[in-house]
Amino acid sequence: MRTLLPLASLVALTACDDTLFGGADGSGGDDSGVTIDGTDFCAVQTIFDTNCTAGCHQGGESAAGGLDLSEGVSYAALVGQPSPGYDGQTLVVAGDSAASFLYLKVTDTQGDLGSGMPLGQGSLPASQSQVIADWIDAGASDVCNAGVDTGGGDGGDGGDGGDGGDSGGTTAVSGDWCGMVAYFESDCVSCHSAALAGTYSYMDLESEGAHGRLFEAPSALYKGEILVRPKQSADSFLYQKLAGTHAAKTGSSMPIGGSVDPDTLEAVASWIDSGAAEDDCGGDDTGGDTGGDGGDGGDTAADTGGPFSCGDPSTSSYAADYCGVKEIVADSCLACHSGPKAYGVLDLDVTDLRGALNAQTSNLYAPALLVDPGDPELSLVYTKSAGIQEKGHGGAMPLGSGPLPAADAAAMCNWIADGAPGKNCN
């Protein structure tokens, strides 16, 4: 079984993106046989090479958090430079280690400004953080006066996530949710667990509800990125990070320092392109999907044991008719559902909205109808807006903030219950 430093930036999906810098280093933070001799910048660079660069803080614009700590570029990136993630913080203030965000992070004294570094370790060994402090307090010069003995090797990239590149022993991954669960368990949950969800990109791929935290869910770190877009693998941030097709500004490819074998990548694409359904995997992660980051909001369907009722729309600012529904769509839906790349291949920025909805089959959840005139309970637009969609019909809408307020959903429901008639709204 492979042990890759996993999917770190899901949700960022960026395991390294805690934003000191923006990131983890996966080194585990020990000395790894390296003896640091001196307190000049060459000694500091050795610490970076041992703990920070491998798979994370290297590669120019693609470096985690946009901070490249590689030899030859690290000095200019640190001294007098602002933190990319925390306004008002300077990475290195020459002559003042206590005011330098770099030092605060590697000693885990940054307060509520993210996690200590190395991520998962919490801080560097005291001997190494003291080297950094002495270098800063002496003026943070780029001159090297002392030798550096790299003795026992370069320290590797071991730590929390293994070697990041071992391609041996690959087990075939099926192109369904059960296959994704197996892949996450194999290569991801060592970092993306419930215990570490608050540090590794706020993404828990271990506990119940993982499907809801991915499906139609926005990245916690990168605005505008959707982790899994059903039937659109090429536009799904999860797939992009694994395939290395993501934008440079959105961190490193996953797994850090390695790559996903083609068969696994194909399986991920197959699952997404087939609709990214949540299959029953024998209890591995098939329950509730209570949401989190745009999750399924319960997937409970509208079964309360009594007769169905739309609810009271009287407190809604929208009329319970076609014109009101058009306003709801304009205010809450068009940010995603418009243009040639409309989410779910559903463009609602059209003149004849009623024609685009009434008796039209969903592109993602066929044979479900977007609007079944006279039957709100069978109308996907309503059930997802009210958060009572059937299991397998994805998350509540609007994405990331759904469901709609009850009175607004009731206005939509009453229009559908009345037969979804048209009306001149001019």
Buried (B, 14 or more C-beta within 10 A) or exposed (E): EBBBBBBBBBBBBBBBBBBBBBBBBBBBBBBBEBEBBBBBBBBBBBBBBBBBBBBBBBBEEBBBBBBBBBEEBBBEBBBEBEBBBBEEBBBBBBEEBEBBBBBBBBBBEBEEBBBBBBBBBBBBBEEBBBBBBBBBBEEBEEEBEEEBEBEEEBBBBBBBBBBBBEEEEBEEBBBBBBBBBBBBBBBBBBBBBBEBBEBBBBBBBBBBBBBBBBBBBBBBBBEEBBBBBBBBBEBBBBBBBBBEEBEEEBBBBBBBBBBBBEEBBBBBBBBBBEBBBBBEBEEBBBBBBBBBBBBBBBBBEBEEEEEBEBBEBEEBEBBBBBBBBBBBBEBBBBEBBBEEEBBBBBBBBEEEBBEBBBEBEBBBBEEBBBBBBEBBBBBBBBBBBBBBBBBBBBBBBBBBEBBBBBBBBBBBBBBBBBEBEEBEEE
